Amino acid sequence: MKKVILMLAAVLTMAACCNKQETATTDPADVVMQNILNRKSVRSYTGDTIPAAVMENILKAAMSAPTGMDVRPWSFVVLTDKSQYETIFAGNFNMKKFMESGAVVVICADTTVTRPPRDNPDGPAVTVDDPIWRDDMGACTENLLLAVEAYGLGACWTACYPFPDTMKPVKEALGLPASVVPYAIVPIGYPSTENTPKDKWDPARVHYDRW
């Protein structure tokens, strides 16, 4: 009986140490930093389906990106019907990634904004070109990639804008409005191989107070 009690005490002690260690390594700042530093481009997937709830949370993260004047120029087309890919992505050299993925997200940008003029905020809304939509879309896409990493999935940011040959079939096949462009095409899936993030930290690129 004494031996059993000692063994139980040892197990409880080990569990307490593990819990303490887990608590120590789940500092919110550490979790966020590790997620950012672990993000990598994944180019090969198992083809397994991504749960709808996970995909929704990934898109929520994308929509939480900063955006100038709160314009939020983004929209998303989530694709899973691979029988359409040859038409939507005609001639795209990333087709293998798309076909292997669990889903492909086409991140779309409205290049215009409809709002009252800045010099007449109480006046009628007018539609004008949005000069900073590209900045907003870059932040949006990065948020999406970080959320993918957080869920243990993989993704690869493949360029669409500003290449006409890549944009045209996507825009036509998906029926995008005239002012909307396909900004990026991101295949998402469960990685089929091990992938290692690159260490991109370079202190030589950091300047303090002046160049």
C-alpha positions in Angstrom: 0.0 0.0 0.0 2.8 2.4 0.9 4.5 1.6 -2.5 1.2 2.5 -4.3 0.9 5.8 -2.4 4.5 6.7 -3.2 3.9 5.9 -6.9 0.7 8.0 -6.9 2.5 10.9 -5.3 5.3 10.7 -7.9 2.7 10.7 -10.7 0.9 13.7 -9.2 4.2 15.5 -8.8 5.1 14.9 -12.4 1.7 16.1 -13.5 2.0 19.3 -11.5 5.4 19.9 -13.0 4.0 19.4 -16.5 1.1 21.7 -15.8 3.5 24.3 -14.4 5.7 24.0 -17.5 2.7 24.2 -19.8 1.5 27.3 -18.0 5.0 28.9 -18.3 5.1 28.3 -22.1 1.6 29.6 -22.9 2.3 33.2 -22.2 0.1 35.0 -24.8 3.1 37.0 -26.2 5.1 33.8 -26.6 2.3 32.0 -28.3 1.8 34.9 -30.8 5.5 35.3 -31.4 6.0 31.5 -32.0 3.1 31.5 -34.4 4.5 34.4 -36.4 8.1 32.9 -36.5 6.8 29.5 -37.4 4.8 30.6 -40.4 6.1 29.1 -43.6 5.0 28.6 -47.2 3.7 25.0 -47.6 3.5 23.7 -51.2 2.3 20.1 -50.8 -0.9 18.9 -49.1 -2.8 15.7 -48.3 -6.1 16.8 -49.9 -8.1 16.3 -46.7 -11.1 18.5 -46.2 -10.8 21.5 -43.9 -13.6 21.8 -41.3 -16.1 24.6 -42.0 -15.6 26.1 -38.6 -11.9 26.3 -39.0 -12.2 27.9 -42.4 -14.6 30.5 -40.9 -12.2 31.4 -38.2 -9.4 31.7 -40.7 -11.5 34.2 -42.7 -12.4 36.0 -39.4 -8.7 36.5 -38.8 -8.3 37.9 -42.3 -11.1 40.4 -41.9 -9.5 41.6 -38.6 -6.6 43.2 -40.5 -6.0 46.9 -40.3 -7.6 48.9 -43.1 -7.3 52.6 -44.0 -10.4 54.7 -43.1 -12.0 51.3 -42.2 -12.8 50.7 -45.9 -12.4 46.9 -45.7 -11.9 46.3 -49.4 -11.7 42.5 -49.1 -14.0 39.7 -50.2 -13.2 36.0 -50.4 -14.2 33.2 -52.7 -13.6 29.8 -51.1 -13.3 27.0 -53.6 -13.4 23.2 -53.0 -14.9 21.9 -56.3 -11.7 20.8 -58.1 -13.6 20.1 -61.3 -13.7 23.8 -61.9 -10.0 24.6 -61.2 -8.8 24.0 -64.8 -11.2 26.8 -65.9 -10.8 29.2 -63.0 -7.0 28.9 -62.9 -6.3 28.2 -66.6 -2.6 28.3 -67.3 -1.6 28.8 -63.7 1.6 27.0 -62.9 0.5 26.5 -59.3 -2.2 24.1 -60.4 -0.6 21.1 -58.5 -0.9 23.0 -55.2 -4.5 23.9 -55.9 -5.4 20.3 -56.7 -3.7 18.9 -53.6 -5.2 21.5 -51.2 -8.2 21.1 -49.0 -9.5 24.5 -50.3 -8.4 27.4 -52.3 -9.2 30.9 -51.2 -9.3 33.7 -53.8 -8.7 36.9 -51.9 -10.5 39.7 -53.8 -10.2 43.4 -53.5 -12.6 46.2 -54.4 -10.3 48.9 -55.9 -12.9 51.6 -55.4 -14.6 53.1 -52.3 -18.0 54.7 -52.0 -18.3 57.4 -49.4 -18.9 61.2 -49.0 -16.0 63.3 -50.2 -13.4 64.2 -47.5 -13.9 67.9 -48.1 -17.7 67.4 -47.7 -18.3 64.7 -45.1 -22.0 65.5 -44.9 -22.5 65.4 -48.7 -23.8 62.5 -50.9 -21.6 59.4 -51.3 -19.5 59.2 -54.4 -17.5 56.3 -55.8 -13.7 57.0 -56.3 -10.6 54.9 -56.6 -9.2 53.6 -53.4 -5.5 54.6 -53.3 -4.5 52.3 -50.5 -6.4 49.0 -51.2 -3.1 47.2 -51.9 -1.8 48.0 -48.4 -5.1 46.7 -46.8 -5.0 43.5 -48.9 -1.4 42.7 -47.9 -2.3 42.9 -44.2 -5.5 40.9 -44.8 -3.5 38.1 -46.6 -0.9 37.9 -43.9 -3.6 37.6 -41.2 -5.1 34.7 -43.1 -1.7 33.0 -43.4 -1.0 33.4 -39.6 -4.4 31.9 -38.8 -3.6 28.9 -41.1 -0.4 28.4 -39.2 -2.2 28.6 -35.8 -4.5 25.7 -36.9 -1.6 23.5 -37.9 -2.5 23.8 -41.6 -0.3 24.9 -44.4 -0.8 27.6 -47.1 1.1 29.3 -49.9 0.5 32.9 -51.0 0.5 32.7 -54.8 0.3 35.9 -56.8 -2.6 36.9 -58.9 -2.7 40.7 -59.1 -1.1 42.4 -61.0 -0.6 39.8 -63.7 -3.2 40.0 -66.4 -2.8 36.4 -67.6 -3.4 35.1 -64.1 -6.2 37.5 -63.2 -8.3 37.3 -66.4 -9.5 33.7 -66.1 -10.2 34.0 -62.4 -12.1 37.2 -62.8 -14.2 35.9 -65.6 -14.9 32.4 -64.2 -15.9 33.8 -60.8 -17.9 36.6 -62.1 -16.2 39.3 -60.2 -17.7 42.9 -60.4 -15.8 45.4 -62.6 -14.1 47.2 -59.7 -13.1 44.0 -58.0 -9.8 42.2 -58.8 -8.5 38.8 -57.6 -5.6 39.9 -55.5 -4.1 36.6 -54.3 -4.8 32.9 -54.6 -4.1 30.9 -51.4 -4.3 27.1 -51.4 -4.8 25.8 -47.9 -4.5 22.2 -46.6 -2.9 19.7 -44.3 0.8 19.5 -45.0 1.9 16.2 -46.6 5.6 16.7 -45.6 7.5 18.4 -42.8 8.1 22.1 -43.4 10.7 24.3 -41.7 10.3 28.0 -41.3 13.1 30.3 -42.5 14.9 32.5 -40.0 14.6 35.9 -41.6 15.9 38.0 -38.7 18.7 40.3 -39.8 19.8 42.9 -37.3 21.7 44.7 -40.1 18.4 45.8 -41.5 17.4 47.6 -38.3 18.3 51.3 -37.8 17.6 53.4 -34.8 16.9 57.1 -34.9 18.2 57.5 -38.4 19.5 55.4 -41.3 
